[in-house]
Amino acid sequence: MTDPNDLTPAERRACEALPREAEPPTGLEDRTVALLQARGVLAVPLRPLAAPTRRWHPAWLVGALAASLALFASGIAVGQFLGARSATIAAAVGLGSSLAERTQQVQRTGSEYVAALSALLQETDTSDASRQRATEAALGALGAAAQEVSRLAPSDPLAAAVLRGLTERRRASQPPPPTRNVVWY
């Protein structure tokens, strides 16, 4: 029987009714692997095939808990420090005070600025470097004050003139940008 078409219809139905795959007997794979390992064909695994369950070591858990508590406590301490510092700055500046009190604070600070400038003029060290540093510090404070006045009163011509003068002075003190001569062919 070499030709599959030589089958009768009953034989053909019987062949088609046969299962296409046969299930191996239970435990055949385990017995085969054990036999091959015993003969040295397959290597014996160093760890079991089943995934081991991970257990956290108690010392590691205690260390992790201590680290998390330390991180939490340091966050609270930094927050308290920054909050206290902000409150101290606000109290020094007088943010919680009335407009009249803040105006007096600006007037006192301006008077202290003028007194500090006159003290600089009385200084015995008249070297060019020290005078230059003093001038830069005074003009820097004047520029910051003029900037704040221009924000307070945007149409004030005096604050605008001071800022314009300081900007021109800064530009004049900077070296000119290098020029490049380009020859086109």
FINUPA-583362 format. One record per residue (C-alpha): x, y, z; residue in three letters. Coordinates in nm, 2 decimals. Layout:
# residues N
        X        Y        Z   residu
        X        Y        Z      ALA
...
This chain:
# residues 185
        X        Y        Z   residu
     0.00     0.00     0.00      MET
     0.22     0.28    -0.13      THR
    -0.05     0.52    -0.26      ASP
    -0.27     0.69     0.01      PRO
    -0.54     0.72    -0.25      ASN
    -0.59     0.35    -0.26      ASP
    -0.78     0.36     0.07      LEU
    -1.15     0.28     0.08      THR
    -1.38     0.56     0.21      PRO
    -1.42     0.37     0.54      ALA
    -1.05     0.34     0.59      GLU
    -1.00     0.71     0.50      ARG
    -1.26     0.81     0.76      ARG
    -1.09     0.59     1.02      ALA
    -0.75     0.75     0.95      CYS
    -0.90     1.10     0.97      GLU
    -1.06     1.01     1.31      ALA
    -0.72     0.93     1.46      LEU
    -0.56     1.20     1.68      PRO
    -0.29     1.41     1.51      ARG
    -0.08     1.43     1.83      GLU
    -0.03     1.17     2.10      ALA
     0.00     1.29     2.47      GLU
     0.31     1.14     2.64      PRO
     0.25     0.96     2.96      PRO
     0.26     1.16     3.28      THR
     0.61     1.19     3.43      GLY
     0.79     1.09     3.11      LEU
     0.98     1.42     3.08      GLU
     1.10     1.41     3.45      ASP
     1.22     1.05     3.41      ARG
     1.40     1.13     3.09      THR
     1.58     1.44     3.24      VAL
     1.67     1.24     3.55      ALA
     1.81     0.95     3.34      LEU
     2.01     1.19     3.12      LEU
     2.15     1.37     3.42      GLN
     2.25     1.04     3.58      ALA
     2.44     0.94     3.26      ARG
     2.62     1.28     3.26      GLY
     2.46     1.40     2.93      VAL
     2.27     1.69     3.10      LEU
     2.44     1.91     3.36      ALA
     2.28     1.92     3.70      VAL
     2.15     2.27     3.78      PRO
     2.31     2.45     4.07      LEU
     1.98     2.60     4.19      ARG
     1.64     2.45     4.18      PRO
     1.43     2.53     3.87      LEU
     1.15     2.68     4.08      ALA
     1.20     3.05     4.15      ALA
     1.29     3.09     4.51      PRO
     1.08     3.32     4.72      THR
     1.26     3.64     4.82      ARG
     1.26     3.72     5.19      ARG
     1.38     4.05     5.32      TRP
     1.65     4.02     5.58      HIS
     1.53     4.19     5.91      PRO
     1.85     4.39     5.94      ALA
     1.80     4.53     5.59      TRP
     1.44     4.62     5.67      LEU
     1.54     4.80     5.99      VAL
     1.81     4.99     5.80      GLY
     1.57     5.09     5.53      ALA
     1.32     5.21     5.79      LEU
     1.58     5.41     5.97      ALA
     1.70     5.57     5.64      ALA
     1.35     5.67     5.55      SER
     1.28     5.82     5.89      LEU
     1.61     6.01     5.87      ALA
     1.51     6.14     5.53      LEU
     1.17     6.24     5.65      PHE
     1.31     6.42     5.96      ALA
     1.57     6.61     5.75      SER
     1.30     6.72     5.51      GLY
     1.10     6.86     5.81      ILE
     1.41     7.03     5.95      ALA
     1.50     7.19     5.62      VAL
     1.14     7.31     5.57      GLY
     1.13     7.46     5.92      GLN
     1.46     7.63     5.87      PHE
     1.36     7.78     5.53      LEU
     1.02     7.89     5.68      GLY
     1.18     8.05     5.98      ALA
     1.43     8.23     5.75      ARG
     1.16     8.36     5.53      SER
     0.96     8.48     5.83      ALA
     1.28     8.65     5.97      THR
     1.34     8.82     5.63      ILE
     0.98     8.92     5.61      ALA
     0.99     9.07     5.96      ALA
     1.32     9.25     5.89      ALA
     1.18     9.40     5.56      VAL
     0.85     9.47     5.73      GLY
     0.62     9.29     5.48      LEU
     0.35     9.26     5.75      GLY
     0.35     9.63     5.83      SER
     0.15     9.92     5.70      SER
     0.23    10.13     5.40      LEU
     0.34    10.42     5.62      ALA
     0.58    10.19     5.82      GLU
     0.73    10.06     5.50      ARG
     0.77    10.41     5.36      THR
     0.95    10.51     5.68      GLN
     1.17    10.20     5.64      GLN
     1.26    10.30     5.28      VAL
     1.34    10.65     5.41      GLN
     1.56    10.52     5.69      ARG
     1.74    10.28     5.45      THR
     1.80    10.56     5.20      GLY
     1.94    10.78     5.48      SER
     2.17    10.49     5.58      GLU
     2.28    10.45     5.22      TYR
     2.37    10.82     5.20      VAL
     2.55    10.80     5.54      ALA
     2.75    10.50     5.41      ALA
     2.85    10.69     5.10      LEU
     2.97    10.99     5.30      SER
     3.16    10.75     5.53      ALA
     3.33    10.61     5.21      LEU
     3.44    10.97     5.12      LEU
     3.59    11.01     5.47      GLN
     3.80    10.69     5.42      GLU
     4.17    10.74     5.43      THR
     4.25    10.47     5.18      ASP
     4.24    10.66     4.85      THR
     4.38    10.40     4.62      SER
     4.22    10.37     4.28      ASP
     4.12    10.01     4.33      ALA
     3.94    10.08     4.66      SER
     3.77    10.38     4.51      ARG
     3.67    10.18     4.21      GLN
     3.52     9.91     4.43      ARG
     3.33    10.17     4.64      ALA
     3.20    10.34     4.32      THR
     3.08    10.01     4.17      GLU
     2.91     9.91     4.50      ALA
     2.74    10.25     4.53      ALA
     2.63    10.25     4.16      LEU
     2.50     9.89     4.19      GLY
     2.28     9.99     4.49      ALA
     2.17    10.30     4.31      LEU
     2.08    10.10     4.00      GLY
     1.88     9.84     4.21      ALA
     1.70    10.13     4.38      ALA
     1.62    10.30     4.05      ALA
     1.49     9.97     3.91      GLN
     1.25     9.93     4.20      GLU
     1.14    10.30     4.17      VAL
     1.07    10.25     3.80      SER
     0.86     9.94     3.89      ARG
     0.68    10.15     4.16      LEU
     0.62    10.45     3.94      ALA
     0.68    10.35     3.57      PRO
     0.63    10.70     3.44      SER
     0.88    10.87     3.67      ASP
     1.14    11.04     3.44      PRO
     1.41    11.06     3.71      LEU
     1.42    10.68     3.77      ALA
     1.43    10.63     3.39      ALA
     1.71    10.88     3.35      ALA
     1.92    10.72     3.63      VAL
     1.87    10.38     3.47      LEU
     1.96    10.52     3.12      ARG
     2.27    10.68     3.27      GLY
     2.39    10.37     3.44      LEU
     2.33    10.16     3.12      THR
     2.53    10.41     2.91      GLU
     2.81    10.40     3.18      ARG
     2.82    10.02     3.17      ARG
     2.83    10.02     2.79      ARG
     3.11    10.28     2.79      ALA
     3.32    10.08     3.04      SER
     3.30     9.76     2.84      GLN
     3.56     9.71     2.57      PRO
     3.43     9.74     2.22      PRO
     3.35     9.42     2.04      PRO
     3.63     9.29     1.82      PRO
     3.60     9.39     1.46      THR
     3.66     9.14     1.19      ARG
     3.78     9.23     0.85      ASN
     3.63     9.00     0.59      VAL
     3.77     9.01     0.24      VAL
     3.53     8.87    -0.02      TRP
     3.66     8.74    -0.35      TYR
